[in-house]
């Protein structure tokens, strides 16, 4: 019985139905976050959950709007932890 969950989140869209992810099934139950929820996923704390963040730097810096979003996210995280 698997008592751990691997939660996969990303700054880019992932192919959750890809057979490539099946290799993880033998270690834990695998679930995918909704697209765009990675900042919230980082803030959630779960002892029974392993968080895997697939971070694509280009998603964060290529678009000026994305860069502004990233800076706001960092600022929000800093406020929560201060």
C-alpha positions in Angstrom: 0.0 0.0 0.0 1.3 3.4 -1.0 1.1 5.9 1.9 2.8 8.7 0.1 1.7 11.0 -2.7 3.8 12.7 -5.2 2.3 16.0 -6.3 3.7 17.3 -9.6 3.4 20.9 -10.3 5.0 23.0 -13.0 5.4 26.5 -14.5 4.6 25.0 -17.8 1.8 22.7 -19.0 2.7 19.0 -18.5 1.3 15.9 -20.3 -0.1 14.2 -17.2 -1.4 11.3 -19.3 2.0 10.5 -20.6 3.2 6.9 -19.9 6.5 8.3 -18.8 5.0 9.2 -15.4 3.9 5.6 -14.8 7.4 4.7 -13.4 6.5 6.8 -10.3 3.5 4.6 -9.6 5.5 2.0 -7.8 6.8 4.6 -5.3 3.7 6.6 -4.5 0.3 7.8 -5.7 0.9 10.4 -8.4 -1.3 13.5 -8.8 -0.9 16.6 -11.0 -1.7 20.1 -9.9 -3.8 22.3 -12.1 -1.9 24.5 -14.5 -0.8 27.7 -12.9 -1.2 26.7 -9.3 2.5 26.1 -8.6 2.9 29.1 -6.2 0.1 27.9 -4.0 1.5 24.3 -4.1 4.8 25.6 -2.8 3.0 27.2 0.2 1.0 24.1 1.1 2.5 21.9 3.7 1.7 18.2 3.8 3.7 15.5 5.6 2.2 12.8 3.4 3.0 14.5 0.2 6.2 14.9 -1.8 6.1 18.0 -4.0 7.9 17.9 -7.3 8.2 21.3 -9.0 9.1 21.3 -12.7 10.5 24.7 -13.1 11.0 26.2 -16.5 13.1 29.4 -16.1 11.9 30.7 -19.5 8.3 30.7 -18.3 9.4 33.1 -15.5 11.6 35.6 -17.4 10.8 35.7 -21.1 7.5 37.6 -20.7 7.5 40.9 -18.9 4.1 40.0 -17.4 5.5 36.7 -16.1 8.5 38.5 -14.6 6.2 40.9 -12.7 4.1 37.9 -11.6 7.2 36.1 -10.3 8.4 39.2 -8.4 4.9 39.5 -6.8 4.9 35.8 -5.9 8.3 36.1 -4.2 7.1 39.2 -2.3 4.0 37.3 -1.1 6.1 34.4 0.1 8.5 36.7 1.9 5.5 38.4 3.7 4.1 35.0 4.8 7.4 33.9 6.3 8.3 37.2 8.1 
